[in-house]
Amino acid sequence: MLNSITPNSSQTNGEVIVNITNDNVARRARVREHVNPLAKKYSTAIAPPIWTEVYDNWEQPLSLDIGSARGRYILQMAQLKPNWNFLGLEIREPLVDRCNQVRDQLGLTNLHYIFCNANVSLAGLLPKDSLHEVTVQFPDPWFKRRQQKRRTVQPELVATLAELLLPKAPVFLQSDVFDVAEDMRSHFEANENFVNLAGNGNFADETIFPEHIPTERESSVISQELPVYRSYFQRKPKS
């Protein structure tokens, strides 16, 4: 998240010019809209890369976007915040391949995308206390009750994030589907390691949720004057 910067921002001192020309990610990467994360092909955890070879400076703060989709959100963030590292996890491999191609074309050394099932791989992917920020934005809704176990935010994922996040690190959740937003919020509220900065049972309004670069989905929803449900959590200090 980044305060007071819009998607088309540029800095006149020449230090940062946001390139968001990867509209062709979806066109060049044919993907299914929804992928069943419980399918056997997604059940094996991936081996972690050598992080010092992935990022030019592994010592920089790390922001994790779970379900990065076409990758445009962290593509922009990586350019606006070159002193941070950004990692996107996405279960649709063609999107990951294309996103990393765009990253390479732009020469970004603080950005990386990984193809994996976050609920299977995240626990062994990163060192403990390595995350400074997490975003989960507009995940697949899986409306049918029997399919809700396919949703991204599950109790096990929240427990893993509690291990990986530094104390006081923020977690930003967004969805335009009330049931999904409420489900994500309830899982984090049920974990004693997180505090809802809007108060338990509440979504975060504009006075609490930081100004930020909108995702593609978010921009579409807002343009239709439809609601977006947001939650803003913080990792409690570790005892």
VOPAGU-2260 file (C-alpha; in pm, 1 decimal, decimal comma):
REM VOPAGU-2260
SITE   aa  ch    i         X         Y         Z
SITE  MET   A    0       0,0       0,0       0,0
SITE  LEU   A    1     115,6     349,9     -74,0
SITE  ASN   A    2     -37,7     674,8      41,2
SITE  SER   A    3    -159,5     942,0    -199,1
SITE  ILE   A    4     -37,4     793,0    -527,0
SITE  THR   A    5    -261,6     706,2    -819,3
SITE  PRO   A    6    -204,9     447,5   -1095,5
SITE  ASN   A    7     -89,0     703,3   -1351,8
SITE  SER   A    8     147,8     886,8   -1119,5
SITE  SER   A    9     498,4     987,3   -1214,5
SITE  GLN   A   10     758,7    1183,7   -1025,2
SITE  THR   A   11     885,4    1488,6   -1206,6
SITE  ASN   A   12    1235,0    1457,5   -1064,3
SITE  GLY   A   13    1282,1    1161,8   -1297,8
SITE  GLU   A   14    1336,6     906,7   -1023,3
SITE  VAL   A   15    1017,8     707,8   -1087,3
SITE  ILE   A   16     800,2     671,7   -1394,8
SITE  VAL   A   17     528,3     413,5   -1354,1
SITE  ASN   A   18     501,9     182,7   -1651,7
SITE  ILE   A   19     166,2       7,3   -1669,2
SITE  THR   A   20     182,8     -98,9   -2030,6
SITE  ASN   A   21     135,5    -469,1   -1959,5
SITE  ASP   A   22    -227,4    -473,1   -2070,2
SITE  ASN   A   23    -128,2    -762,2   -2296,6
SITE  VAL   A   24     -64,9    -998,7   -2004,3
SITE  ALA   A   25    -411,6   -1150,2   -2031,3
SITE  ARG   A   26    -411,8   -1152,5   -2411,3
SITE  ARG   A   27     -82,7   -1335,1   -2444,2
SITE  ALA   A   28    -146,0   -1574,5   -2157,9
SITE  ARG   A   29    -455,0   -1786,6   -2208,1
SITE  VAL   A   30    -583,0   -1886,4   -1866,1
SITE  ARG   A   31    -891,0   -2021,3   -1696,9
SITE  GLU   A   32   -1074,7   -1761,6   -1493,5
SITE  HIS   A   33   -1091,5   -1993,7   -1192,3
SITE  VAL   A   34    -853,4   -2274,1   -1098,9
SITE  ASN   A   35    -939,9   -2539,2    -840,5
SITE  PRO   A   36    -658,9   -2515,1    -582,9
SITE  LEU   A   37    -753,0   -2855,6    -440,6
SITE  ALA   A   38    -672,1   -3032,9    -767,1
SITE  LYS   A   39    -387,7   -3283,9    -740,9
SITE  LYS   A   40    -156,6   -3084,3    -969,2
SITE  TYR   A   41    -150,2   -2801,5    -713,2
SITE  SER   A   42    -102,0   -3019,8    -405,5
SITE  THR   A   43     279,0   -3032,8    -401,8
SITE  ALA   A   44     474,9   -2758,9    -228,4
SITE  ILE   A   45     740,8   -2591,4    -438,1
SITE  ALA   A   46    1100,3   -2553,5    -326,5
SITE  PRO   A   47    1196,6   -2199,4    -228,9
SITE  PRO   A   48    1433,8   -2014,3    -458,2
SITE  ILE   A   49    1761,7   -1865,6    -340,5
SITE  TRP   A   50    1623,4   -1527,5    -244,1
SITE  THR   A   51    1955,4   -1346,2    -266,8
SITE  GLU   A   52    1961,2   -1446,1    -635,0
SITE  VAL   A   53    1599,2   -1344,5    -694,8
SITE  TYR   A   54    1627,0    -988,5    -563,9
SITE  ASP   A   55    1905,6    -741,7    -620,0
SITE  ASN   A   56    1887,3    -652,0    -248,9
SITE  TRP   A   57    1721,7    -918,9     -34,8
SITE  GLU   A   58    1765,9    -699,1     274,1
SITE  GLN   A   59    1493,0    -459,7     160,2
SITE  PRO   A   60    1143,1    -483,7     316,0
SITE  LEU   A   61     930,2    -752,0     149,9
SITE  SER   A   62     566,4    -710,3      48,0
SITE  LEU   A   63     367,0   -1023,0     -43,9
SITE  ASP   A   64      63,0   -1015,6    -273,7
SITE  ILE   A   65    -129,2   -1344,5    -253,6
SITE  GLY   A   66    -324,0   -1411,0    -572,9
SITE  SER   A   67    -140,9   -1155,4    -784,8
SITE  ALA   A   68    -336,0   -1245,5   -1101,8
SITE  ARG   A   69    -214,8   -1028,2   -1391,7
SITE  GLY   A   70      40,3    -872,5   -1162,7
SITE  ARG   A   71     -22,3    -508,4   -1239,6
SITE  TYR   A   72     -63,9    -396,3    -879,9
SITE  ILE   A   73     280,6    -501,2    -762,4
SITE  LEU   A   74     429,1    -412,8   -1102,1
SITE  GLN   A   75     336,1     -53,5   -1028,9
SITE  MET   A   76     432,7     -74,3    -664,6
SITE  ALA   A   77     777,9    -208,6    -747,8
SITE  GLN   A   78     840,9      98,4    -960,3
SITE  LEU   A   79     698,3     342,7    -710,2
SITE  LYS   A   80     884,8     189,5    -415,3
SITE  PRO   A   81    1224,6      75,8    -543,2
SITE  ASN   A   82    1348,8      46,3    -183,7
SITE  TRP   A   83    1100,9    -241,3    -124,2
SITE  ASN   A   84    1088,8    -593,3    -268,2
SITE  PHE   A   85     758,6    -728,5    -400,7
SITE  LEU   A   86     652,3   -1090,5    -437,8
SITE  GLY   A   87     339,4   -1214,6    -610,8
SITE  LEU   A   88     201,9   -1566,1    -567,0
SITE  GLU   A   89     -36,1   -1686,7    -836,3
SITE  ILE   A   90    -182,1   -2030,0    -912,1
SITE  ARG   A   91    -222,9   -1973,3   -1288,6
SITE  GLU   A   92     116,6   -2048,5   -1438,1
SITE  PRO   A   93      74,8   -1870,7   -1775,1
SITE  LEU   A   94       5,9   -1544,4   -1591,8
SITE  VAL   A   95     317,5   -1588,7   -1378,6
SITE  ASP   A   96     533,2   -1654,3   -1683,4
SITE  ARG   A   97     401,5   -1347,6   -1860,6
SITE  CYS   A   98     435,7   -1127,0   -1551,8
SITE  ASN   A   99     799,4   -1223,5   -1509,9
SITE  GLN   A  100     858,0   -1147,4   -1878,0
SITE  VAL   A  101     716,2    -798,3   -1829,6
SITE  ARG   A  102     929,7    -755,5   -1518,2
SITE  ASP   A  103    1241,0    -848,5   -1715,1
SITE  GLN   A  104    1149,7    -613,7   -1998,2
SITE  LEU   A  105    1133,8    -329,9   -1746,9
SITE  GLY   A  106    1453,0    -435,6   -1574,2
SITE  LEU   A  107    1294,4    -452,0   -1228,3
SITE  THR   A  108    1516,9    -628,3    -976,8
SITE  ASN   A  109    1284,8    -580,1    -677,4
SITE  LEU   A  110     991,6    -776,4    -822,5
SITE  HIS   A  111     922,9   -1147,6    -861,4
SITE  TYR   A  112     624,0   -1370,7    -934,2
SITE  ILE   A  113     596,4   -1736,9    -834,9
SITE  PHE   A  114     358,5   -2004,2    -963,4
SITE  CYS   A  115     225,8   -2197,7    -666,1
SITE  ASN   A  116     -69,0   -2278,2    -444,1
SITE  ALA   A  117     -17,3   -2037,0    -154,0
SITE  ASN   A  118    -200,8   -2262,7      89,7
SITE  VAL   A  119      38,8   -2546,3       9,5
SITE  SER   A  120     370,1   -2370,8     -50,6
SITE  LEU   A  121     382,8   -2053,9     156,5
SITE  ALA   A  122     486,0   -2213,9     486,7
SITE  GLY   A  123     813,7   -2340,7     339,7
SITE  LEU   A  124     871,4   -2062,0      92,6
SITE  LEU   A  125     994,0   -1776,6     312,6
SITE  PRO   A  126    1193,0   -1744,1     635,1
SITE  LYS   A  127    1010,5   -1654,4     954,5
SITE  ASP   A  128     981,5   -1282,1    1026,4
SITE  SER   A  129    1062,4   -1195,9     664,1
SITE  LEU   A  130     739,4   -1022,5     563,1
SITE  HIS   A  131     674,5    -653,2     615,7
SITE  GLU   A  132     332,7    -641,2     445,9
SITE  VAL   A  133      68,5    -872,9     296,9
SITE  THR   A  134    -215,0    -802,4      54,5
SITE  VAL   A  135    -499,3   -1033,4     -51,1
SITE  GLN   A  136    -711,1    -851,7    -303,9
SITE  PHE   A  137   -1026,9    -973,3    -476,3
SITE  PRO   A  138    -959,8   -1348,3    -454,3
SITE  ASP   A  139   -1176,8   -1596,8    -641,8
SITE  PRO   A  140   -1511,8   -1600,8    -456,9
SITE  TRP   A  141   -1614,7   -1968,1    -490,4
SITE  PHE   A  142   -1977,8   -1892,3    -410,4
SITE  LYS   A  143   -2114,4   -2244,1    -359,4
SITE  ARG   A  144   -2091,6   -2363,1       0,3
SITE  ARG   A  145   -1929,3   -2692,8     -96,8
SITE  GLN   A  146   -1660,0   -2498,5    -285,2
SITE  GLN   A  147   -1571,1   -2251,4     -10,8
SITE  LYS   A  148   -1283,9   -2469,1     105,4
SITE  ARG   A  149   -1118,9   -2359,7    -220,6
SITE  ARG   A  150   -1104,6   -1996,8    -109,3
SITE  THR   A  151    -761,2   -1845,0     -66,8
SITE  VAL   A  152    -785,9   -1729,7     294,6
SITE  GLN   A  153    -809,8   -2033,7     519,2
SITE  PRO   A  154    -718,5   -2068,7     890,6
SITE  GLU   A  155    -396,4   -2249,0     800,0
SITE  LEU   A  156    -286,5   -1967,0     570,5
SITE  VAL   A  157    -352,8   -1709,1     843,3
SITE  ALA   A  158    -146,5   -1915,7    1087,5
SITE  THR   A  159     138,3   -1930,3     836,5
SITE  LEU   A  160     127,3   -1554,7     786,6
SITE  ALA   A  161     146,7   -1507,0    1163,5
SITE  GLU   A  162     481,0   -1689,1    1152,2
SITE  LEU   A  163     616,3   -1499,2     853,3
SITE  LEU   A  164     508,2   -1143,9     936,1
SITE  LEU   A  165     712,2    -910,3    1149,5
SITE  PRO   A  166     542,1    -754,4    1454,4
SITE  LYS   A  167     310,3    -464,7    1364,1
SITE  ALA   A  168     324,1    -556,5     993,6
SITE  PRO   A  169      -1,1    -470,1     811,7
SITE  VAL   A  170    -236,3    -704,3     627,9
SITE  PHE   A  171    -471,6    -553,6     369,6
SITE  LEU   A  172    -777,5    -749,8     251,3
SITE  GLN   A  173   -1021,8    -646,3     -21,2
SITE  SER   A  174   -1319,0    -798,3    -202,3
SITE  ASP   A  175   -1630,3    -677,5    -379,6
SITE  VAL   A  176   -1816,4    -987,5    -256,9
SITE  PHE   A  177   -1949,2    -930,9      94,4
SITE  ASP   A  178   -1947,1   -1298,1     192,0
SITE  VAL   A  179   -1585,9   -1340,3      80,6
SITE  ALA   A  180   -1474,0   -1021,9     258,4
SITE  GLU   A  181   -1653,4   -1127,2     574,7
SITE  ASP   A  182   -1501,8   -1476,0     552,8
SITE  MET   A  183   -1146,6   -1338,7     517,9
SITE  ARG   A  184   -1200,2   -1096,0     803,7
SITE  SER   A  185   -1339,1   -1366,1    1033,9
SITE  HIS   A  186   -1039,5   -1596,2     973,6
SITE  PHE   A  187    -795,0   -1323,4    1073,2
SITE  GLU   A  188   -1006,5   -1220,9    1371,9
SITE  ALA   A  189   -1011,3   -1582,0    1488,4
SITE  ASN   A  190    -632,2   -1589,6    1503,6
SITE  GLU   A  191    -500,7   -1439,1    1827,1
SITE  ASN   A  192    -192,9   -1302,7    1653,1
SITE  PHE   A  193    -382,8   -1035,9    1457,5
SITE  VAL   A  194    -580,3    -727,0    1548,1
SITE  ASN   A  195    -849,8    -570,7    1332,2
SITE  LEU   A  196    -767,1    -200,3    1333,4
SITE  ALA   A  197   -1132,2    -117,5    1263,1
SITE  GLY   A  198   -1248,5    -329,8    1557,9
SITE  ASN   A  199   -1374,0    -687,4    1548,1
SITE  GLY   A  200   -1672,3    -733,2    1320,5
SITE  ASN   A  201   -1602,7    -414,0    1128,5
SITE  PHE   A  202   -1470,2    -338,5     784,5
SITE  ALA   A  203   -1219,5     -56,1     741,4
SITE  ASP   A  204   -1358,9     267,3     599,9
SITE  GLU   A  205   -1163,9     542,4     425,1
SITE  THR   A  206   -1054,4     690,6     758,8
SITE  ILE   A  207    -867,3     369,1     845,1
SITE  PHE   A  208    -777,5     194,2     521,4
SITE  PRO   A  209    -478,0     368,9     358,9
SITE  GLU   A  210    -496,5     542,3      24,4
SITE  HIS   A  211    -354,0     307,7    -233,0
SITE  ILE   A  212    -310,0     212,1    -594,1
SITE  PRO   A  213    -628,6      30,9    -701,6
SITE  THR   A  214    -614,3    -308,8    -861,4
SITE  GLU   A  215    -776,2    -366,5   -1199,5
SITE  ARG   A  216   -1073,5    -533,7   -1034,0
SITE  GLU   A  217   -1103,0    -255,4    -779,5
SITE  SER   A  218   -1106,2      12,2   -1049,3
SITE  SER   A  219   -1375,3    -174,9   -1240,2
SITE  VAL   A  220   -1595,1    -214,7    -932,4
SITE  ILE   A  221   -1558,1     148,7    -829,7
SITE  SER   A  222   -1635,7     268,9   -1182,2
SITE  GLN   A  223   -1968,7      83,7   -1153,8
SITE  GLU   A  224   -2032,6     254,6    -817,9
SITE  LEU   A  225   -2040,4     -81,1    -643,0
SITE  PRO   A  226   -1906,3    -139,6    -289,8
SITE  VAL   A  227   -1562,8    -267,5    -198,2
SITE  TYR   A  228   -1527,0    -431,7     143,5
SITE  ARG   A  229   -1187,8    -377,3     306,7
SITE  SER   A  230   -1016,4    -502,8     619,9
SITE  TYR   A  231    -696,3    -371,4     775,1
SITE  PHE   A  232    -514,9    -599,9    1018,9
SITE  GLN   A  233    -187,1    -575,4    1203,1
SITE  ARG   A  234      37,9    -851,8    1331,8
SITE  LYS   A  235      49,5    -826,5    1709,1
SITE  PRO   A  236     386,4    -806,5    1887,0
SITE  LYS   A  237     535,9   -1150,0    1940,1
SITE  SER   A  238     580,8   -1267,4    2297,4
